[in-house]
Structure formats: C-alpha cells, structure tokens
C-alpha cells in the first residue's frame, strides 16, 4: 500500500471519529433547557431573585451566572457559575457569597422561564421573562 493511500485512510478514520464525537456531544446537550440570556422576574415568591443572567460556555457543561436581588432600593449582585445536573436542573455556585451551591429546576416556554430553588431552607417558585433588546 502506498503512502498516499495510508494517509487517506488515516484521514477518513480521523474524520469519522470527529463526526462521532460531535454527534455524541449533540445528543448529550439536545434535551437540555436553554437558559442562556438575561431574565427579569415577572412573578413569584418573596425569595425570588429579581434578575438572573445565564451566559453559556460551550467548552463546559454550563457557564457563568449573575444574580440580582432587590430589597426596596437596595440591589445586591452575586456572580458565579452554573453547570447542568440533568436536562432541566442546574447547580449554581456563587463566587462572592457565602451561600452554598444550590440546585435550580428550570422550565422554559419560549421567552418564559420558570425556576424552582431551595435557598436557606426556603423554597421559591419564580417566573421570569427574557429581556429581548431590539
């Protein structure tokens, strides 16, 4: 077998492996709720955050998150990271807060996001709308 034929076979095998890896990655991520975006609170319990922003990191199973909590005229911002823990659940870890990592169960219908989480022994059920800038 000549050298050019071996190179062609090697390249075809390499291409097949890469295609299989892409298909596997897509199958793992296709059922996940896409939470990326900036979300504003529309309704919910008193423990709901007034705003949440999810920023996707394609190289990881999640990305960055920033959370806004408003009490009167006081606004507290927290930031950190999130990772998927199933198709409709994420785990949020805040970097500038002493709050331990907490799971959030998500549901999305178009530009509406529902989030249920337990923080400080209180469960909150919240509804958010995607902020769309035109």
C-alpha positions in Angstrom: 0.0 0.0 0.0 1.5 3.3 -0.9 2.0 6.3 1.4 -0.8 8.5 0.0 -3.4 5.7 0.4 -2.4 5.2 4.0 -2.7 8.9 4.6 -6.2 9.0 3.0 -7.4 6.0 5.2 -6.0 7.7 8.3 -7.7 11.0 7.5 -11.1 9.2 6.8 -10.8 7.4 10.2 -9.9 10.6 11.9 -12.9 12.3 10.3 -15.3 9.5 11.3 -14.1 9.8 15.0 -14.6 13.5 15.0 -18.1 13.2 13.5 -19.0 10.6 16.1 -17.7 12.9 18.9 -19.8 15.8 17.5 -22.9 13.6 17.3 -22.4 12.3 20.8 -22.0 15.9 22.2 -25.1 17.0 20.4 -27.1 14.1 21.8 -26.0 14.8 25.3 -27.0 18.5 25.0 -30.1 18.4 22.8 -32.6 17.9 25.6 -31.3 20.5 28.0 -33.3 23.6 28.7 -31.5 26.5 27.1 -31.3 29.1 29.9 -28.9 31.5 28.3 -30.0 35.1 28.4 -31.0 37.9 30.8 -34.2 37.1 32.7 -36.4 39.6 34.6 -38.8 38.4 37.4 -42.4 38.6 36.4 -44.0 36.7 39.4 -43.0 34.5 42.3 -42.4 34.0 46.0 -40.6 36.5 48.2 -37.4 34.6 47.9 -37.1 35.0 44.2 -34.2 36.8 42.6 -35.3 39.9 40.7 -33.0 39.1 37.8 -30.8 36.2 36.6 -28.4 36.1 33.7 -27.0 32.9 32.3 -24.0 33.1 30.0 -23.2 29.8 28.2 -19.7 28.4 28.0 -19.6 25.9 25.1 -16.5 24.3 26.4 -18.1 23.4 29.7 -21.4 21.9 30.9 -22.7 25.3 31.9 -21.2 28.7 32.1 -21.3 31.9 34.1 -24.3 33.3 36.1 -25.1 36.7 37.7 -28.0 37.1 40.1 -29.7 40.3 41.2 -31.7 40.6 44.4 -33.6 43.7 45.2 -34.9 44.8 48.6 -36.5 48.2 48.5 -33.9 50.5 46.9 -31.0 48.1 47.7 -29.8 45.9 44.9 -27.3 43.1 45.6 -25.5 41.4 42.8 -23.9 38.0 43.0 -22.0 36.2 40.4 -20.6 32.7 39.9 -21.0 29.7 37.6 -23.6 27.1 36.8 -23.5 23.6 35.5 -26.2 21.3 34.2 -27.2 18.5 36.5 -29.7 16.8 34.2 -31.8 18.2 31.4 -33.9 20.6 33.4 -31.8 21.1 36.5 -28.7 23.3 37.1 -26.4 23.7 40.1 -25.5 27.4 40.8 -22.3 28.2 42.7 -21.9 31.8 43.7 -18.3 33.2 44.0 -19.0 36.4 46.0 -21.4 34.9 48.5 -21.3 32.6 51.5 -24.4 30.8 50.2 -23.6 27.1 49.4 -24.2 25.8 45.9 -27.9 25.3 45.2 -29.9 23.3 42.6 -32.4 25.1 40.4 -35.1 23.2 38.5 -36.0 25.0 35.2 -38.8 25.0 32.7 -38.9 27.1 29.6 -41.6 28.0 27.2 -40.4 30.5 24.6 -39.4 33.7 26.3 -40.8 32.5 29.7 -38.6 30.7 32.3 -39.8 29.0 35.5 -37.3 28.4 38.2 -37.7 26.5 41.5 -35.0 26.5 44.0 -34.4 26.0 47.7 -32.2 28.6 49.4 -31.7 29.0 53.2 -34.3 26.3 53.8 -37.0 28.2 51.9 -38.3 27.0 48.5 -39.1 29.6 45.9 -41.1 29.2 42.7 -40.4 32.1 40.3 -41.3 33.1 36.8 -39.1 35.2 34.5 -39.3 36.8 31.1 -36.4 37.0 28.7 -35.1 40.5 28.2 -35.0 41.0 24.4 -33.2 44.1 23.2 -34.3 45.3 19.7 
